[in-house]
Amino acid sequence: MTLETILLKTLLVDDHELIRLGVELKLKETGLFKLIHHASNGKDAVERSRNHEYDLIFMDIAMPMMDGIKATRLIYTLNKDIKILALSSISDKKYICEMVEAGAYGYLSKEADAEEISEAVTTVCNGQKYFSKRVAVYLLEDQPDVGANTRQQWPVIELAPREIDVLKLICQEFTTKEISAFLCVSNKTIEKYRERLLEKTGAKNLAGLVMFAVSRGIVTV
């Protein structure tokens, strides 16, 4: 499934109603969804997946009755075409890795804004993994030699000073609007810088840009 002009059907799984409602507002802000259902635990999510054809599921990890890891495994026995994206405040590497091993396409923080959610949805619907910038950096922690280990994966390029400024702000999780205000340029200009950085580095998304920046010592973890 590729994301072009398609409006998606999604299931939002979290045991806290207020969190579900807050995330739903962000999902609606992206303009990517025509149907948003809720589930309060993993067992409910599995049952709903039996009765509805969802394109994408946002899955919390720690929930009563059945956690998101087990629910993800069970859902993929029912339908391997569903894209499941972990949506959680848990930052334990063990749980993140278990979600990915269960089949999840990546990990998104509950604090993510509509802009990052839109990027994550576009990425996973095109069959690629997505990890939020915060989680990408977190996964690189306790790896002091990460630069030496990953440098060969990236092209040898030179970045202009302003490109480095934009990259550093991206790594600090500033939005396009915030970066444009900080640098006193338009949103469109920042979007062009971001596209140029993706093209130059070969990164597939903003999390990839963070990994590039870490590998080159532009930012540290």
Stockholm file with secondary structure:
# STOCKHOLM 1.0

chainA/1-221         MTLETILLKTLLVDDHELIRLGVELKLKETGLFKLIHHASNGKDAVERSRNHEYDLIFMDIAMPMMDGIKATRLIYTLNKDIKILALSSISDKKYICEMVEAGAYGYLSKEADAEEISEAVTTVCNGQKYFSKRVAVYLLEDQPDVGANTRQQWPVIELAPREIDVLKLICQEFTTKEISAFLCVSNKTIEKYRERLLEKTGAKNLAGLVMFAVSRGIVTV
#=GR chainA/1-221 SS CCCSSCCEEEEEECSCHHHHHHHHHHHHHHTCEEEEEEESSHHHHHHHHHHSCCSEEEECSSCSSSCHHHHHHHHHHHCTTCEEEEEESCCCHHHHHHHHHHTCCEEEETTCCHHHHHHHHHHHHTTCCEECHHHHHHHHTTCTTHHHHHGGGSCCCCCCHHHHHHHHHHHTTCCHHHHHHHHTSCHHHHHHHHHHHHHHHCCSSHHHHHHHHHHTTSSCC
#=GC SS_cons         CCCSSCCEEEEEECSCHHHHHHHHHHHHHHTCEEEEEEESSHHHHHHHHHHSCCSEEEECSSCSSSCHHHHHHHHHHHCTTCEEEEEESCCCHHHHHHHHHHTCCEEEETTCCHHHHHHHHHHHHTTCCEECHHHHHHHHTTCTTHHHHHGGGSCCCCCCHHHHHHHHHHHTTCCHHHHHHHHTSCHHHHHHHHHHHHHHHCCSSHHHHHHHHHHTTSSCC
//
